[in-house]
Amino acid sequence: MFEKLFDINDLKQNEICSTYEIKFGQYTYPYHLVNGISREFVKPLLELEGVDSFVIVCDEKVERLYAQKVKKEIQAYYTCHIISFHCGEPNKNLKVLEQLIEKVLELRITRRTCIVGFGGGICGNMAGMLSAMLFRGIKFVHIPTSLMAMLDSVLSLKQAINSSYGKNLIGFFHTPDMVLANIEFLKTLPKAEIVSGMCEVVKNALTIIPERIEELCNLCNAQSAYSFKEYKFFIDISIKAKMAVMKEDPFEKEQGLILEYGHTIGHAIELASKGSISHGEAVGLGMLCAAEVSHKMGFLTEADVVLHTDLLKKIGAITRIPEELKLESILSVMRFDNKRGYLSSEKGKFHMIILEKIGKPLMNNGSLLTSVPEEIVKHALKKLMD
């Protein structure tokens, strides 16, 4: 399935830059990975064709730590503005998006303006929605500052925001023009954010690259203490995993649906927790439930379920649903999952991705989605609540 994967032992200690060509179907864009903040970091931005100004959209903390410095470098050549907002999950909605649109338009932007999403996954999605909607689509660059964003959210054409009914129910497919990722940004991340991103690495290993599980397990630690070489390894294998399943499925509707493993239940847990559980850890809990569902339906073994738990514990992630979350609250959100409609509706059943075995999703009439009786889902949730 893969070209030869990156080997951590091949990386020189002083290697600081790699460029990947992200290719999803006919859509391509460069992904620049560096380590260290310098004038060279913004150089790819300045080489974008057809751009005469930039608007950086970021969190207030990112503005203070990094964005002002990047703005200064850009302003030596082009007009550049910063619009900051609180990038919490409750603000990933139409109301806040409308406010951002008005603020950007006040700057008298044009079709030659480039929107820069400078932050984590929420910021990237909001900036992606902005760029998709303004003038029916203008240039867009990701500068991810979280591990989750670097190895997951910027590796997609999907831009989406939440509704009160569920996560990512409103959105577009809009291709970024570039990703500029800097491992230096990870040094200021709290441990919880590193754990969140590592949950996605675990997901990729369990679903797409099981041959890397042992190596991954040897590198992981519950303290989230990783070197540049280790971060580069996590990002590299995640890029290769995503491109493997999206190379012929850029809109993630067929083979690419495997990337949604753990998300049907995970999104519901995340939303029901009102953001107290991070996206990554919620997906981790969703994977544990999906593994238990598969075991209950006669596919994954007990050892496979234990492997899910062990990997999540290895990275320091939670493996129990907090007692304050109620079963019905989670199920209620699941009924508005954004994968509804891929299969015909069935009363009393949820459509979700489960594994037939580690590294192999269960197929049903050509679809990666399986109809799971609500009682089995309840069983899996209750097992993590007891």
N, C-alpha and C positions, 0 to 999 in steps of 0.2 A: 504493500500500500504506500510506503514511504520511500523517498530518496534517503540516502544515508543521513541519519539524524546527527545533530550536534553532539559531540562527546566532550563532557566537561574537562577531561584530561588533556584535550587538544588546545585548550585556551591558554594563551600566554598571560602572565600576571598583568602585564602592562597594556593589554589589548583594550581599547576603549570605544571602539565604534564598529557597528555592523549595519548593513542595509539589506532589508528583505524586500522582495517584490511580492506584495500581497495580491493574489489572483483568485478571484471568486467568479467563475464563469468568464464573461467578457469584461468584467470590471477589474481594474488593476489600480494599485496605488503604492507608493513607496513607504516603507516603515524604517525610520532611522533610529537606531538604538545607540546611545552614547552614555558615558559615565563622566560627569563633570560639567559645570556650567561655565561657558566661555563664549566669546563672540562668535566662534565657529558654530555654536549650537543653533543660532538663528539663521545661519547662512542659507539653508534650504528654503526657508520662508521667503527670503529676499529674491530667490530665483524663480518663484512661481510666475508663470506667464499670465498676462491679462489682469494683473492686480495693481491697484494704485493706492490702496488704503487697507487698514486692518482694524477690526474690533475684537478685543480679547474679552471673552466672557469667562468669569471665574468666581470662586468663593472668596470671601473677604480675607481669609487666612492665606490663601494662595496668592492673592494680590500683594499682601504684606511681605510674604516670604520670597516670592519669585517673579510675579508678573510685572511689577514696576521695573525690575531690572531688564526683563525681556523687552518691555515697551520702550525703554531708553535706547536699547540697541536697534530696534526697528525704526524708531523716530529719526535716526541718523539718515534714513533713506526715504521713509514713507510716513504719511499720517497714521497715527495709531492711537486708539482710545481703549479704555478699560471700563467695562460694566461689571460690577460685582454684585452678588446676591448670596443669601444663605442657601447652600446646596444640600439641604436636608431632604429626605424622602417626602415629607409633607408638602414641600414646595415644588415637587415634580408634577405640576398640573397646569391646566389651561389658563387659570387666573394669573399665575406668576409668569407663564410664557407670554401672555398678552402684555404684561407690564414690561417685560424685556423687549418685546417687539417695538413698543412705543418708544422706549429709551434709545434703541438702536436707530429708529427712524428720525428721532430728534437730532441725531448726529449728521443727518443729510448724507447717508450712505448712498452708494450707487451699485450698479450691477458689477462694478469692478472691485467692490469691497470684499475682503475675505474675512469670514468669521472664524475665530480661533477659540476652540473649547479647551480651556486651560484648567484642568482639575481631574476629579474622579469621574466615575461612570455617570452619575446624575448630571454633573455639569456638562459632560460630553453629549448626553442625550438632549439636554435643553438647547445647547449650542447647535447640535445637529438639526433639531426641529426648527430653530431660527433660520438657519441657512437654507433649509429645504423650502420654507414658506416665503421668505423675502424674495420678491421679484420672481417667484416660482422656481427659485433655486439659484444660489450663488456659491462661490467657492468656500470650502470648509476644511479646516485643519484641526486635528486632535493633538494636544500636548497633554498626555495623561500623567497624573501625579500619584495615582494609587496603583498598587500591584494588580488589583482587580481590573482596572481600566487597561493597564499595559498588556495584560495577557488574555483579556476577554472582550470587554465592551468595544474597544476601538477596532477589533478584528471582526467587523460586521458592517453590513450596509443598513442595518436597522437603526432608526432613530425613533424614540417613543417616549410618551409620558403616561402618567397614571390617570385613571378615573376613580371616583369614589367607590366604584364597583370592583376594581381590580387593577393589577399592575400592567403597564405597557399596552393598554387597550386602544390608545390613540397614537398614530404614528405614520411614518413614511419609510420608504427605502430611499436613501440618499447617500451616494458614495463620497467618502472623504477624499480630498485631494492629496493628503499626506498625513503621516503620523510622525511626530517627533517625541520619542520617549527617552527619558533621562533617569538612569538608575540613582543618580544623586538625590532625586526627589524622594526616594523611598527612605532616606535616612531620617526624615522628619515625620514619618508615618507612625501613628501609635500601633502597638502590637496587634490590637483588634483588627486593624485594617490589613495587616500582613496576613493574619490568619484567614480573613475573609477571602483574600486573593488566592491563598494556598488551597482553599476548598475547591476552587475551579481547576487547579492543577490536578488535584486528586480525582475530580470528575473526569478530566481528560484521560487520565491513566486507567481508570476503571472501565471506561467506555470505548476508547479509541486506541490507546497505546499501552495495553497491558504488559507488553514486553519491557516497559520502563518502570514497572511498579517496584521491583526490588531496588533498583538504583535510586528511585525517588525516595523510597523509605529510608535508605541509608543517609540521605542528605537532609531529611526533615528533622525538625526539633520543635518541641513545645514552647521554647523560649522565643521563637521567631528571630533567631540570630543567624543571619545569612550573609555570605560574602558577595562581592560583585559577581564572581564566577558562578556562584550558585543561583543568584537571581537571573543571570543571563541564561543559565540552563533551563530554569523554569519557564522563562519567556519563550525561549527557542522551541522547546518541545510543544508548548501550547500553540505557537504559530503553526508549526508543522501539523499538529493534530487538526486544527481548524481548517487549514487549507486542504487537508486530505478529504474531509467530508463535505467541503463547500466548493471544491473546484468545479463541479458540475451542478451545484445546487446553491447559487448565490443568495437566493431568497429563503433558504433554510426551511423548505417545505417537504423535502423528501429525505435523503440521507442526512442532511444537515440537522434534521430534527433531533438527532442523538444529542446535540448540544443542549437540548432542553431537559436532559435527564436530571431528575430531582427538582425541576422547576415547578411542576404542577402543584405539588404539595408545598415546596419551598417558598414560592411566591405567596401562597396563602398564609403560611406561617409568618413571613416577613411583614405582610400587610396587617395581619391580625395583631402582631406585636407592636404596631404603630412605630416601627423603626428601631425598637430596642434591640432587635436581633438583626445583624447585618445581612446583606444579601447573600454573601458567601456562606455564612454559617446556617442561614435558613435553607439554602440549597443543600448544604451538607445534611441537615435533618431530613430534607425531602428525599435525598438519596438513600438514607437509612430506611425510610418508610418504603420507598420503591423496592429496595432489596428485600424487605420483609414481605411485601406484596408478591414479588416474584417467587420467593421461597414458599409462601402459602399456596401459590398456584402451581407448584411442582417443578420449578425451573432452577433457580439458584439454590445451592446447597447451604447448609448452616455455616460451613466454613467460609463461603462467599460473603454471607451476611456479616460474619465476624471480621472479615478482611475490611469491609467498609468501615466498621467501627474502629478497628485498629489504626487504619490510615488517618482517620479524622482525629483520633486521640493523639497520634504521632505529631500532628501539626498544631495541637493545642486547641482544637475546635470543640464546641459543646456537642454532646451526643444524647442529650435528654431535652425534651420540650419543657420549657419553664411552666411551673404549675399554675401561674396566673393566666395562661392561655387556655381558652375553653375549646373543647372539641367542635361544638357547633359553629363557633366563630370561624374556625379554619375551614370547615366544610362549606360554609356559606360563601366564602371568597372563592373556593375551588369551583363553585358552580358558574363563576364568571371567568374562568381561565381563558387566556387569549388563544388557546388552540381549539376552542369550540368551533365546529364547522368542518374540520378536516374529515371527520366521520359523521354519519347520521346520528342525531341525538337519540340517546337511549335512557329512558327513565330509570333512576336508581343506579346509574353507572357513571364512572369518570373515565375520560380518555387520557392515558398517560403513557410515557415511555418506561418500559421495564427491560431488564436484561435476561436473555436466555441463559447466558453464562458470562463470566467476566470477559469484557472486550467484544461481546456479541449481543446486539439488541434483538429483542424478540420481534419477528415480523408477522404481520397479520394481513394477508391478501395484498401484499406489496406496500403496506404502511408500517411505519415504526410505532404507531399508536395502538395501544391495546385497550379494549373496553374492560374496565375493572369494576366489579360489583362494589357498591358503597360499603357493604358490610366488611369486605376485605380491607378497604382503605381505613375504615374505623378501627379494625383490629390492629393495623400497623401503627396508627396514631396513638392508640391507647397503650400499646407496648412501650412507646417512647415517653409516655406520660406517667406510667406506673412507678 
